[in-house]
Amino acid sequence: MPAVLDVKYIVARSERKTVVIFVELDECVTVKAPERASDQRLQRLVARKLPWIYTGRSPNGLSRCPQELVSGETFYFLGSLVVLISPRTRPSHWGSLETGSCTLFGAGG
């Protein structure tokens, strides 16, 4: 696996014409590149983009891991505002839920 300083990245070559760098949620860096792009060119590009990669990996030094969800909080899910209800705090008239799962209900009614 190629690396620039402490950033290891995966190269995915295809018949594309441009180079794209992705920083995934698990902080893995993927470089999608044309088949004809040299390894040296990709390494120079990754080196030039290191500040952006570091920002994408850990903005402000914080982890990009998903936040812990709390029962009763609202957030957007697929474009709709929803309320998170934990199986431990749900009203009994909603029926039973599987252990470890949660249910989303529209916040607006």
C-alpha positions in Angstrom: 0.0 0.0 0.0 1.6 3.3 -1.0 2.1 6.0 1.6 3.0 9.7 1.9 4.3 10.5 5.3 1.8 8.8 7.6 -1.0 8.7 5.1 -1.5 5.3 3.5 -3.8 5.2 0.5 -5.3 2.7 -1.8 -5.1 3.2 -5.6 -8.0 2.1 -7.8 -7.1 2.4 -11.4 -9.7 2.4 -14.2 -10.4 3.9 -17.6 -11.2 7.3 -16.1 -9.6 10.5 -17.2 -9.2 12.3 -13.9 -7.8 11.6 -10.4 -10.1 11.7 -7.4 -9.1 11.4 -3.7 -11.7 10.2 -1.3 -11.5 10.2 2.5 -13.9 7.6 3.8 -15.7 7.7 7.2 -13.3 5.1 8.5 -10.5 7.6 7.6 -9.2 5.3 4.8 -7.9 7.3 1.8 -8.7 6.1 -1.7 -7.2 7.5 -4.9 -9.1 6.7 -8.1 -6.8 7.2 -11.1 -6.5 6.6 -14.8 -4.6 3.4 -15.7 -1.9 5.5 -17.4 -1.2 7.7 -14.3 2.3 7.0 -12.9 2.8 6.0 -9.2 5.1 9.1 -8.9 2.4 11.4 -10.2 -0.1 10.0 -7.7 2.3 10.3 -4.9 3.0 13.9 -5.7 -0.7 14.6 -5.9 -1.4 13.0 -2.5 1.6 14.9 -1.0 0.1 18.2 -2.4 -3.3 17.4 -1.0 -2.1 16.3 2.5 -3.6 19.4 4.3 -7.0 18.6 2.8 -6.6 14.9 3.6 -5.8 15.7 7.2 -8.9 17.9 7.4 -11.1 15.2 6.0 -9.6 12.6 8.3 -9.9 14.4 11.6 -11.3 17.9 11.5 -10.1 19.9 14.5 -8.5 16.8 15.9 -11.9 15.2 16.5 -12.7 11.7 15.4 -15.1 11.3 12.5 -16.7 8.3 14.2 -20.5 8.5 14.3 -21.8 10.3 17.3 -23.6 8.4 20.1 -27.4 8.7 19.6 -29.6 9.6 22.5 -33.2 8.6 22.8 -35.5 11.5 22.2 -33.1 13.6 20.1 -34.2 14.8 16.6 -32.2 14.7 13.5 -32.6 14.5 9.7 -32.9 11.1 8.1 -33.4 10.8 4.4 -34.6 14.4 4.3 -37.2 14.1 7.1 -36.9 15.2 10.7 -37.3 12.2 12.9 -37.2 11.4 16.7 -35.0 8.6 17.9 -36.7 6.3 20.3 -34.7 3.7 22.1 -36.2 0.3 22.9 -35.5 1.0 26.6 -37.4 4.2 26.7 -40.3 3.6 24.3 -43.9 3.6 25.6 -45.2 0.1 26.1 -48.2 0.6 23.8 -45.8 0.8 20.8 -45.3 -3.0 21.0 -42.1 -4.9 21.4 -38.8 -4.2 19.6 -35.8 -6.4 19.0 -33.0 -5.9 21.5 -30.3 -3.5 20.3 -32.5 -1.8 17.7 -34.2 1.5 17.5 -37.2 3.0 15.7 -37.5 6.3 13.9 -40.8 8.3 14.1 -41.5 11.5 12.2 -41.1 14.5 14.5 -43.6 16.7 12.7 -46.5 14.3 13.1 
